[in-house]
Amino acid sequence: MPDTFPLPVTNLPEADIPIKGLRAYISQADNHQIVFMEFAEEAVVGAHSHESQWGIVLEGQIELTIDGVKRLYSKGDRYFIPKGITHSAKIFAGYTDITFFNQADRYKAKSR
């Protein structure tokens, strides 16, 4: 999978997200995070909820089930998950996105 993100992004701290085949980088602010994600392998994320989340698909596809409604998102699509809404995902190999979490502590950086 070719690298989607330029050096300024890949120089950010790597996110500690335990999903096989995922590379993710965190841009941290006082009240939110922006996470740049690349999936080399297919992944499934079980049902969960948290603060609101907005994302844009850069490459590939993701199947999101948001509040019981399943939809396939592809390159150029945007999605929004409101605070507290249960959602799950099937992420296809080659998927890349930028995701905004309205939560400063959604993910931690990997220890160096």
VENNORBEL-V851347 format. One record per backbone hydrogen bond with DSSP energy under -1.0 kcal/mol. NH is the residue of the N-H (numbers start at 0). CO is the residue of the C=O. If there is no record, write none. Layout:
BEGIN
nh:NH co:CO
nh:NH co:CO
END
This chain:
BEGIN
nh:8 co:5
nh:9 co:5
nh:10 co:6
nh:11 co:8
nh:14 co:23
nh:15 co:107
nh:16 co:14
nh:18 co:16
nh:21 co:18
nh:22 co:37
nh:24 co:35
nh:25 co:12
nh:26 co:33
nh:28 co:31
nh:32 co:100
nh:33 co:26
nh:34 co:98
nh:35 co:24
nh:36 co:96
nh:37 co:22
nh:38 co:94
nh:39 co:20
nh:42 co:90
nh:44 co:88
nh:47 co:86
nh:52 co:80
nh:53 co:99
nh:54 co:78
nh:55 co:97
nh:56 co:76
nh:57 co:95
nh:58 co:95
nh:61 co:72
nh:62 co:89
nh:63 co:70
nh:64 co:87
nh:65 co:68
nh:66 co:85
nh:68 co:65
nh:70 co:63
nh:72 co:61
nh:75 co:56
nh:76 co:73
nh:78 co:54
nh:80 co:52
nh:83 co:49
nh:84 co:81
nh:86 co:47
nh:87 co:64
nh:88 co:44
nh:89 co:62
nh:90 co:42
nh:91 co:60
nh:93 co:38
nh:94 co:91
nh:95 co:58
nh:96 co:36
nh:97 co:55
nh:98 co:34
nh:99 co:53
nh:100 co:32
nh:101 co:51
nh:102 co:100
nh:109 co:13
END
